[in-house]
């Protein structure tokens, strides 16, 4: 990134440890927003949360490097659950000081929308932390005009399906319409941002 061999990034760190769905089946005395706060987690779940935390830090590291280098970036994650009755303690990366710091950088903005306008299997309230992508808002919102019917799944996206799989699994993939929106905005910037794909990498 520093030598402009890479000028952009797109990242969507795992959201399992941040999901509002944990409130659907049981109640806990939780305090947002730190996912490693539960001492009672099993070893398997600790590893899962640790990996999610590492990948979130990788996403933030890329974003910060691109802020400094003049590049562009998108970090995708579920939107803050302001609609939920317990949103004050609901986990969200958008409540983290690190995320707020990046969102406050020059040429950064947070774009929030429902992926259902792009044909997602559920409404999927989503936020994008965007860096130097002024056309992305247009391409994302344009889907509200070129509406792609949302694919509704019986039972919603909470819990397990009859075959034992998690109902959220199909929703992990970005709808093609959203992929096109992000790609168009990034290609537009890639055409004008100075870069050197053959710059030597120090070893």
C-alpha positions as CSV (number, residue, x, y, z in Angstrom):
1,X,0.0,0.0,0.0
2,X,2.7,2.5,1.0
3,X,4.5,2.1,-2.4
4,X,1.1,2.2,-4.3
5,X,1.3,-1.3,-5.6
6,X,-2.1,-1.7,-4.0
7,X,-4.4,1.3,-4.1
8,X,-7.7,-0.1,-2.8
9,X,-9.3,-2.7,-0.6
10,X,-12.7,-4.3,0.2
11,X,-13.2,-6.2,3.4
12,X,-16.1,-7.7,5.3
13,X,-14.8,-9.1,8.6
14,X,-16.8,-11.9,10.2
15,X,-19.9,-10.7,12.1
16,X,-20.8,-13.7,14.2
17,X,-19.5,-12.2,17.4
18,X,-21.2,-8.9,16.8
19,X,-24.7,-10.1,15.7
20,X,-27.9,-8.8,17.2
21,X,-29.4,-12.3,16.7
22,X,-27.9,-13.4,20.1
23,X,-30.9,-11.6,21.7
24,X,-33.5,-13.7,19.8
25,X,-33.4,-16.8,21.9
26,X,-32.0,-15.8,25.3
27,X,-31.1,-12.8,27.4
28,X,-27.6,-12.0,28.8
29,X,-26.2,-9.3,30.9
30,X,-24.0,-7.8,28.2
31,X,-22.1,-4.6,27.8
32,X,-21.3,-3.5,24.3
33,X,-19.2,-3.4,22.3
34,X,-16.3,-5.8,23.2
35,X,-16.8,-9.3,21.8
36,X,-14.2,-10.9,24.1
37,X,-16.0,-9.9,27.3
38,X,-17.6,-13.3,28.0
39,X,-15.5,-15.4,30.3
40,X,-17.8,-18.4,29.9
41,X,-17.1,-18.9,26.2
42,X,-16.1,-22.4,25.1
43,X,-12.6,-22.9,23.6
44,X,-14.2,-23.3,20.1
45,X,-16.1,-20.0,20.5
46,X,-13.1,-18.3,21.9
47,X,-11.1,-19.2,18.8
48,X,-14.0,-18.1,16.6
49,X,-14.2,-14.7,18.3
50,X,-10.4,-14.3,18.3
51,X,-10.2,-14.9,14.6
52,X,-13.0,-12.4,14.0
53,X,-11.2,-9.8,16.1
54,X,-7.9,-10.4,14.2
55,X,-9.6,-10.0,10.8
56,X,-11.4,-6.8,12.0
57,X,-8.0,-5.4,12.9
58,X,-6.6,-6.4,9.5
59,X,-9.5,-4.6,7.9
60,X,-8.8,-1.5,10.0
61,X,-5.1,-1.7,9.2
62,X,-5.7,-1.8,5.5
63,X,-8.2,1.1,5.7
64,X,-5.8,3.3,7.8
65,X,-2.9,2.6,5.4
66,X,-5.0,3.6,2.4
67,X,-6.1,6.8,4.3
68,X,-2.4,7.7,4.4
69,X,-1.5,6.6,0.9
70,X,-4.4,8.3,-0.9
71,X,-6.1,5.1,-1.9
72,X,-9.7,3.9,-1.5
73,X,-11.4,1.3,0.6
74,X,-14.7,-0.2,1.8
75,X,-15.4,-2.1,5.0
76,X,-18.8,-3.9,5.1
77,X,-20.5,-4.9,8.3
78,X,-24.1,-5.2,9.7
79,X,-25.5,-1.8,10.5
80,X,-25.8,-0.7,14.1
81,X,-29.1,-2.0,15.4
82,X,-30.7,1.3,16.4
83,X,-34.1,-0.2,15.8
84,X,-33.6,-2.9,18.5
85,X,-35.1,-2.3,22.0
86,X,-31.8,-3.2,23.5
87,X,-29.6,-1.4,21.0
88,X,-27.8,0.4,23.8
89,X,-26.0,-2.8,24.7
90,X,-26.2,-4.5,21.3
91,X,-22.7,-5.3,20.0
92,X,-21.5,-3.4,16.9
93,X,-18.2,-2.5,15.4
94,X,-19.6,1.0,14.7
95,X,-19.5,1.7,18.4
96,X,-15.7,0.9,18.6
97,X,-13.4,3.9,19.1
98,X,-11.2,2.6,16.3
99,X,-14.0,2.5,13.8
100,X,-15.2,6.0,14.8
101,X,-11.7,7.3,14.3
102,X,-11.5,5.9,10.8
103,X,-15.0,7.2,10.0
104,X,-13.8,10.6,11.0
105,X,-10.9,10.7,8.6
106,X,-11.0,13.0,5.6
107,X,-12.9,11.6,2.6
108,X,-14.6,8.9,4.8
109,X,-18.3,8.3,5.1
110,X,-20.6,5.6,6.4
111,X,-23.3,4.5,4.0
112,X,-26.2,2.6,5.5
113,X,-28.9,0.7,3.6
114,X,-30.8,-2.6,3.4
115,X,-29.3,-5.2,1.2
116,X,-32.9,-6.3,0.3
117,X,-32.9,-3.5,-2.4
118,X,-30.2,-5.5,-4.1
119,X,-32.1,-8.8,-3.9
120,X,-30.7,-10.2,-0.7
121,X,-32.4,-13.2,1.0
122,X,-33.4,-10.9,3.9
123,X,-33.5,-7.2,4.7
124,X,-29.9,-7.2,6.0
125,X,-29.4,-3.7,7.3
126,X,-25.8,-3.0,6.3
127,X,-23.3,-0.2,6.7
128,X,-20.2,0.5,4.5
129,X,-17.3,2.5,5.8
130,X,-16.2,4.2,2.6
131,X,-12.9,5.9,1.8
132,X,-12.7,8.2,-1.3
133,X,-15.6,6.6,-3.1
134,X,-17.9,9.5,-3.9
135,X,-19.9,7.5,-6.5
136,X,-20.6,4.5,-4.3
137,X,-23.6,6.1,-2.6
138,X,-25.2,6.8,-6.1
139,X,-24.6,3.2,-7.3
140,X,-25.9,1.7,-4.0
141,X,-29.0,3.9,-3.9
142,X,-29.7,3.4,-7.6
143,X,-30.8,-0.1,-6.7
144,X,-33.9,1.5,-5.2
145,X,-34.9,2.6,-8.7
146,X,-33.7,-0.6,-10.4
147,X,-35.3,-2.7,-7.7
148,X,-34.2,-6.4,-7.5
149,X,-36.9,-8.4,-5.7
150,X,-35.8,-9.7,-2.3
151,X,-35.7,-13.5,-1.9
152,X,-37.6,-14.2,1.3
153,X,-36.8,-17.4,3.2
154,X,-39.5,-19.1,5.4
155,X,-38.6,-18.5,9.1
156,X,-36.4,-15.5,8.4
157,X,-32.7,-15.6,9.0
158,X,-32.6,-16.5,12.7
159,X,-31.8,-20.0,13.9
160,X,-31.3,-23.2,11.9
161,X,-33.1,-24.5,8.8
162,X,-34.6,-28.0,8.7
163,X,-31.4,-29.4,7.3
164,X,-29.4,-28.1,10.4
165,X,-27.6,-25.3,8.5
166,X,-27.7,-21.7,9.8
167,X,-30.4,-19.6,8.1
168,X,-27.9,-16.8,7.9
169,X,-25.5,-18.8,5.6
170,X,-27.2,-17.8,2.3
171,X,-27.1,-14.1,3.3
172,X,-23.3,-14.1,3.7
173,X,-22.8,-13.7,0.0
174,X,-23.2,-10.2,-1.4
175,X,-26.0,-10.0,-4.0
176,X,-24.8,-9.5,-7.6
177,X,-26.4,-6.1,-7.8
178,X,-24.4,-4.9,-4.7
179,X,-21.2,-6.4,-6.1
180,X,-21.7,-4.4,-9.3
181,X,-22.3,-1.2,-7.4
182,X,-19.1,-1.6,-5.4
183,X,-17.1,-2.6,-8.5
184,X,-18.3,0.4,-10.5
185,X,-17.3,2.8,-7.8
186,X,-13.9,1.2,-7.3
187,X,-13.1,1.0,-11.0
188,X,-13.9,4.7,-11.4
189,X,-11.3,5.5,-8.8
190,X,-8.7,3.0,-10.0
191,X,-8.6,4.8,-13.3
192,X,-7.4,8.0,-11.7
193,X,-5.5,7.1,-8.5
194,X,-1.7,6.9,-9.2
195,X,-0.4,3.4,-8.8
196,X,2.6,1.3,-9.8
197,X,1.7,-2.4,-10.0
198,X,5.4,-3.3,-10.7
199,X,6.9,-1.4,-7.7
200,X,9.5,-3.5,-6.0
201,X,8.5,-5.0,-2.7
202,X,11.1,-4.9,0.1
203,X,11.8,-8.4,1.6
